[in-house]
Amino acid sequence: MNWQKKYRWARTWPGETGLDGKPLEDFAAYDGDQYAGRIRLDHESLKKGQWMWSGAYPKGWKGSPITPNNGFKPTAAEAAQTVEEYWDAMKKKIGLTDE
């Protein structure tokens, strides 16, 4: 995988731990000060062990979002890449980028 992250990623809840005492595997993406999306390791559902991703909407968004706007990927990197691609597509749809 040749993907390189484009946005800033940070733990969604720094210092929080799961029932196992380990730090939560839950991260949020930021494009400047805008929240761009989130990934988290699933521990409960039938997708246990996969990474759930969800994309956010840029400020000023109106109308229906691009779908799907969430799903599962086998690795954190693939989920993060999907969030960033979703974010870029949403920005392009409202004219915030020419890419």
GROMACS elastic network, one bead per residue, 0.5 to 0.9 nm:
[ bonds ]
;  ai    aj funct       b0    kb
    1     4     6  0.88852   500
    1    77     6  0.87048   500
    1    78     6  0.86615   500
    3    77     6  0.81608   500
    3    78     6  0.86676   500
    3    81     6  0.70855   500
    4    81     6  0.81688   500
    5     8     6  0.78448   500
    5     9     6  0.85889   500
    5    77     6  0.86475   500
    5    80     6  0.77576   500
    5    81     6  0.70521   500
    5    84     6  0.78333   500
    6    31     6  0.85045   500
    6    81     6  0.88167   500
    6    84     6  0.72383   500
    7    29     6  0.63284   500
    7    30     6  0.58983   500
    7    31     6  0.55064   500
    7    32     6  0.79543   500
    7    36     6  0.84913   500
    7    84     6  0.73328   500
    8    28     6  0.82901   500
    8    29     6  0.56050   500
    8    30     6  0.51745   500
    8    31     6  0.66065   500
    8    32     6  0.78179   500
    9    12     6  0.88982   500
    9    27     6  0.64448   500
    9    28     6  0.56069   500
    9    30     6  0.63472   500
    9    38     6  0.88707   500
    9    80     6  0.88266   500
   10    13     6  0.86337   500
   10    14     6  0.81617   500
   10    26     6  0.85729   500
   10    27     6  0.54307   500
   10    28     6  0.55102   500
   10    29     6  0.66269   500
   10    30     6  0.81661   500
   11    14     6  0.53553   500
   11    15     6  0.86123   500
   11    24     6  0.80148   500
   11    25     6  0.76890   500
   11    26     6  0.58760   500
   11    28     6  0.61753   500
   11    29     6  0.89439   500
   12    24     6  0.84700   500
   12    25     6  0.86932   500
   12    26     6  0.56356   500
   12    28     6  0.53115   500
   12    29     6  0.88640   500
   12    38     6  0.80097   500
   13    16     6  0.56980   500
   13    17     6  0.87292   500
   13    24     6  0.75849   500
   13    26     6  0.74489   500
   13    27     6  0.79845   500
   14    17     6  0.86597   500
   14    23     6  0.80271   500
   14    24     6  0.82451   500
   15    23     6  0.67372   500
   15    24     6  0.82664   500
   16    21     6  0.87716   500
   16    22     6  0.83752   500
   16    23     6  0.59482   500
   16    24     6  0.62478   500
   17    20     6  0.74488   500
   17    21     6  0.52420   500
   17    22     6  0.51665   500
   17    24     6  0.51458   500
   17    25     6  0.88703   500
   18    21     6  0.53021   500
   18    22     6  0.57272   500
   18    23     6  0.62876   500
   18    24     6  0.55700   500
   18    25     6  0.87186   500
   19    22     6  0.76031   500
   20    23     6  0.86782   500
   21    24     6  0.86945   500
   22    25     6  0.85989   500
   23    26     6  0.86495   500
   24    27     6  0.86057   500
   24    40     6  0.81953   500
   24    41     6  0.82748   500
   25    39     6  0.82440   500
   25    40     6  0.55733   500
   25    41     6  0.55284   500
   25    42     6  0.86810   500
   26    38     6  0.73847   500
   26    39     6  0.58147   500
   26    41     6  0.65245   500
   27    37     6  0.86227   500
   27    38     6  0.56473   500
   27    39     6  0.53648   500
   27    40     6  0.62333   500
   27    80     6  0.89392   500
   28    35     6  0.73107   500
   28    36     6  0.74478   500
   28    37     6  0.57831   500
   28    39     6  0.64989   500
   28    40     6  0.87321   500
   29    34     6  0.85208   500
   29    35     6  0.60759   500
   29    36     6  0.51894   500
   29    37     6  0.52665   500
   29    38     6  0.59917   500
   29    39     6  0.83783   500
   29    80     6  0.81271   500
   29    83     6  0.79743   500
   29    84     6  0.79516   500
   30    33     6  0.61941   500
   30    34     6  0.54473   500
   30    36     6  0.51602   500
   30    37     6  0.74007   500
   31    34     6  0.51963   500
   31    35     6  0.64838   500
   31    36     6  0.61607   500
   31    87     6  0.89573   500
   32    35     6  0.81732   500
   34    58     6  0.72454   500
   34    59     6  0.77029   500
   35    38     6  0.85364   500
   35    56     6  0.67725   500
   35    57     6  0.82387   500
   35    58     6  0.79586   500
   36    54     6  0.89315   500
   36    55     6  0.63356   500
   36    57     6  0.70052   500
   36    58     6  0.73169   500
   36    83     6  0.73575   500
   36    84     6  0.73761   500
   36    86     6  0.87348   500
   36    87     6  0.59529   500
   37    53     6  0.74718   500
   37    54     6  0.55638   500
   37    57     6  0.83188   500
   37    80     6  0.85801   500
   37    83     6  0.58349   500
   37    84     6  0.77101   500
   37    86     6  0.86811   500
   37    87     6  0.74624   500
   38    52     6  0.81198   500
   38    53     6  0.57207   500
   38    54     6  0.54033   500
   38    55     6  0.66628   500
   38    56     6  0.80366   500
   38    79     6  0.86837   500
   38    80     6  0.77135   500
   38    83     6  0.70386   500
   39    51     6  0.63836   500
   39    52     6  0.54541   500
   39    54     6  0.65588   500
   39    55     6  0.89656   500
   39    76     6  0.72654   500
   39    79     6  0.63560   500
   39    80     6  0.65252   500
   39    83     6  0.78374   500
   40    50     6  0.84926   500
   40    51     6  0.54671   500
   40    52     6  0.53714   500
   40    53     6  0.67644   500
   40    76     6  0.78799   500
   40    79     6  0.86735   500
   41    48     6  0.77522   500
   41    49     6  0.63572   500
   41    50     6  0.59616   500
   41    52     6  0.62867   500
   41    75     6  0.88300   500
   41    76     6  0.77643   500
   42    45     6  0.67105   500
   42    46     6  0.88341   500
   42    47     6  0.65801   500
   42    49     6  0.55768   500
   42    50     6  0.57358   500
   42    51     6  0.58986   500
   42    52     6  0.64795   500
   42    72     6  0.89546   500
   43    46     6  0.89150   500
   43    47     6  0.80046   500
   43    49     6  0.61983   500
   43    50     6  0.82833   500
   44    47     6  0.76299   500
   44    48     6  0.56472   500
   44    49     6  0.86661   500
   45    48     6  0.52679   500
   45    49     6  0.89466   500
   46    49     6  0.89232   500
   47    50     6  0.56728   500
   47    51     6  0.82338   500
   47    52     6  0.85777   500
   47    72     6  0.76101   500
   48    51     6  0.83005   500
   49    74     6  0.76239   500
   49    75     6  0.88457   500
   50    72     6  0.62292   500
   50    73     6  0.58510   500
   50    75     6  0.65753   500
   50    76     6  0.82069   500
   51    71     6  0.83127   500
   51    72     6  0.53840   500
   51    73     6  0.52112   500
   51    74     6  0.59370   500
   51    75     6  0.59915   500
   51    76     6  0.58722   500
   51    78     6  0.84290   500
   51    79     6  0.61916   500
   52    70     6  0.72069   500
   52    71     6  0.56082   500
   52    73     6  0.64720   500
   52    74     6  0.87868   500
   52    76     6  0.86093   500
   52    79     6  0.68211   500
   53    69     6  0.81866   500
   53    70     6  0.52858   500
   53    71     6  0.54684   500
   53    72     6  0.59733   500
   53    73     6  0.74809   500
   53    76     6  0.89208   500
   53    79     6  0.54838   500
   53    80     6  0.72251   500
   53    82     6  0.73797   500
   53    83     6  0.64148   500
   54    68     6  0.89357   500
   54    69     6  0.57427   500
   54    71     6  0.67071   500
   54    72     6  0.88643   500
   54    79     6  0.86538   500
   54    82     6  0.86316   500
   54    83     6  0.64536   500
   54    86     6  0.87858   500
   55    68     6  0.88767   500
   55    69     6  0.52836   500
   55    70     6  0.61853   500
   55    82     6  0.82775   500
   55    83     6  0.53448   500
   55    84     6  0.79844   500
   55    86     6  0.60712   500
   55    87     6  0.63378   500
   56    69     6  0.77861   500
   56    83     6  0.82406   500
   56    86     6  0.81767   500
   56    87     6  0.67018   500
   56    90     6  0.84907   500
   57    60     6  0.83366   500
   57    61     6  0.62015   500
   57    65     6  0.75476   500
   57    87     6  0.72418   500
   57    90     6  0.67513   500
   57    91     6  0.81850   500
   58    61     6  0.56805   500
   58    87     6  0.76607   500
   58    90     6  0.70113   500
   58    91     6  0.64496   500
   58    94     6  0.86574   500
   60    94     6  0.83945   500
   61    64     6  0.87616   500
   61    65     6  0.83804   500
   61    90     6  0.84851   500
   61    91     6  0.87994   500
   61    94     6  0.71571   500
   62    65     6  0.82086   500
   62    94     6  0.86633   500
   64    67     6  0.86175   500
   65    68     6  0.84139   500
   65    69     6  0.74311   500
   65    90     6  0.75097   500
   66    69     6  0.64419   500
   66    86     6  0.79925   500
   66    89     6  0.79754   500
   66    90     6  0.68943   500
   66    93     6  0.87287   500
   67    70     6  0.78822   500
   68    71     6  0.72949   500
   69    83     6  0.85688   500
   69    86     6  0.73461   500
   70    83     6  0.83979   500
   71    79     6  0.84679   500
   72    75     6  0.88746   500
   72    79     6  0.70104   500
   73    76     6  0.74087   500
   73    77     6  0.87057   500
   73    78     6  0.60123   500
   73    79     6  0.53160   500
   73    82     6  0.85604   500
   74    77     6  0.87228   500
   74    78     6  0.70272   500
   74    79     6  0.76164   500
   75    78     6  0.53095   500
   75    79     6  0.63045   500
   75    80     6  0.86395   500
   76    79     6  0.50948   500
   76    80     6  0.60285   500
   76    81     6  0.85051   500
   77    80     6  0.50914   500
   77    81     6  0.60552   500
   77    82     6  0.85644   500
   78    81     6  0.50942   500
   78    82     6  0.61960   500
   78    83     6  0.87303   500
   79    82     6  0.51033   500
   79    83     6  0.63293   500
   79    84     6  0.87723   500
   80    83     6  0.50964   500
   80    84     6  0.62702   500
   80    85     6  0.86157   500
   81    84     6  0.51541   500
   81    85     6  0.61075   500
   81    86     6  0.84941   500
   82    85     6  0.50868   500
   82    86     6  0.59817   500
   82    87     6  0.84885   500
   83    86     6  0.50798   500
   83    87     6  0.60913   500
   83    88     6  0.86166   500
   84    87     6  0.50553   500
   84    88     6  0.61782   500
   84    89     6  0.85982   500
   85    88     6  0.51185   500
   85    89     6  0.61525   500
   85    90     6  0.86364   500
   86    89     6  0.50882   500
   86    90     6  0.61935   500
   86    91     6  0.86682   500
   87    90     6  0.51396   500
   87    91     6  0.62315   500
   87    92     6  0.85952   500
   88    91     6  0.51153   500
   88    92     6  0.61007   500
   88    93     6  0.85922   500
   88    96     6  0.89355   500
   88    97     6  0.78666   500
   88    99     6  0.81143   500
   89    92     6  0.50404   500
   89    93     6  0.61198   500
   89    94     6  0.88953   500
   89    97     6  0.89543   500
   89    99     6  0.87379   500
   90    93     6  0.50834   500
   90    94     6  0.66682   500
   90    95     6  0.87794   500
   90    96     6  0.86272   500
   91    94     6  0.54909   500
   91    95     6  0.62445   500
   91    97     6  0.60917   500
   91    98     6  0.89864   500
   92    96     6  0.55530   500
   92    98     6  0.63216   500
   92    99     6  0.68915   500
   93    96     6  0.76571   500
   93    97     6  0.83872   500
   94    97     6  0.81798   500
   95    98     6  0.70048   500
